[in-house]
């Protein structure tokens, strides 16, 4: 099994994001989303910065995927707004927005037999004019993205012939090739084995260290505490905690919002937390 490259190619460095932004690379103001029958998200407020790796956590049905889709502009909020670089996302064209933010969805089902290289190359589309051929510069970025996620050996394979974990890594490679300052991961490690969970989260952390803002919806709280420097905790569509893992992942909050009794300890060998579930309270 190939390991993800431990050296991140220079093509993924976003130099202008290295210096911490003051107002927030991504700002959410009183964001709400309602359907005809219920409220999904209510009053979400936060400012997220370049260089942060943010874990988005919450029990099933708390609105994590909906929030990511709102950030991407895939659905229209019922109230409130999303701002990138001090500008509402509604003022960006679709192509311009695609150069700022990208989403790796939870569902990686693909029916057409694109090759791995073809799919990763699609990440360059926001930078190409219609009918403009791909350049050598674009292909070097595609190659580096595939190497970072250890899918370069699969470059001629059809994505329909890959395992779920392999497809997920290919989709993340496509997001890297898009070179956006903001990368959203919707349960991107859910179908991966432990080795590749570590590889993907290590790669994501390195991207954050280089200046990207990475936001990952994640169920594994131990992984979130180890890799993320900030945690956003949702409960019933509201943002109930926003802070470091130590500040947010407390026994009280896990009992209140996840309905589980836990022991929370510092894992000195990882600099994260070790969260041990004891019993369900449901």
Buried (B, 14 or more C-beta within 10 A) or exposed (E): EBEBBEEBBEBBBBEEBEEEBEEBBBBBBEBBBBEEEEBBBBBBEBBBBBBBBBBBBBBEEBBBBBBBBBBBBEEEBBEBBBBBBEEEBEEBEEEEBBBBBBBBBBEBEBEEEBBBBBBBBEBBBBBBEEEEEEEEEBBEBBBBBBBBBBBBEBBEBBBEEBEEBBBBBBBBBBBBBBBBBBBBBBBBBBBBEEEBBBBBBBBBBBBBBBBBBBBBBBBBBBBBBBBBBBBBBBBBBBBBBBEEBEEBBBBEBBEEBBEBBBEBEEEEEEEBBBBEEEEEEE
